[in-house]
């Protein structure tokens, strides 16, 4: 089970930390609040898509997405514009 996802510098997400709980988890918010960016960030982490650097937040010039499964297992992906 995914315990949490941390998104830094991906699209509009400067620093976003999401905690997931057993059962159904729902992501909701206003238009342009970053819901799709969360899904895209997770896709980038798992599938390495999209390629390039167009998704990196221009204020940070780097991004990192990390998924925590438990205290010892995690998956992370980092990229900078250099």
ZIVEN-V793400 format. One record per residue. N is the residue number from 1. PSI is psi in degrees with one decimal (* if undefined). D_CENTER is the distance of its C-alpha to the mean C-alpha in whole Angstrom. Layout:
n=<N,N>
psi=<PSI,PSI>
d_center=<D_CENTER,D_CENTER>
This chain:
n=<1,2,3,4,5,6,7,8,9,10,11,12,13,14,15,16,17,18,19,20,21,22,23,24,25,26,27,28,29,30,31,32,33,34,35,36,37,38,39,40,41,42,43,44,45,46,47,48,49,50,51,52,53,54,55,56,57,58,59,60,61,62,63,64,65,66,67,68,69,70,71,72,73,74,75,76,77,78,79,80,81,82>
psi=<142.2,123.3,-41.0,160.3,131.2,127.1,123.6,122.7,18.1,119.3,-124.2,2.2,104.2,-51.2,107.8,131.1,121.9,133.7,135.0,148.5,157.9,144.0,-150.2,132.1,138.0,133.5,118.9,160.1,177.8,166.0,139.1,23.3,-13.6,12.2,-47.6,-34.8,-34.3,-48.6,-42.9,-39.6,-41.7,-40.2,-41.9,-42.5,-47.1,-41.0,-4.1,36.3,134.1,164.3,176.4,-159.9,8.8,-18.0,-7.8,132.4,125.6,-19.2,-21.5,-27.4,12.4,158.2,157.5,134.3,130.1,135.3,126.4,126.1,-41.0,-165.6,-19.9,-11.5,124.9,162.6,132.8,156.4,128.3,143.7,143.2,169.0,-5.0,*>
d_center=<16,13,13,10,6,6,4,7,9,7,9,11,8,10,9,8,8,9,12,13,17,20,20,19,16,15,13,15,16,18,18,16,14,10,10,10,7,5,7,7,4,5,8,8,7,10,12,12,12,13,15,16,14,15,11,11,12,16,16,15,15,13,9,7,4,7,8,11,14,17,19,19,17,13,11,9,9,11,12,15,17,20>
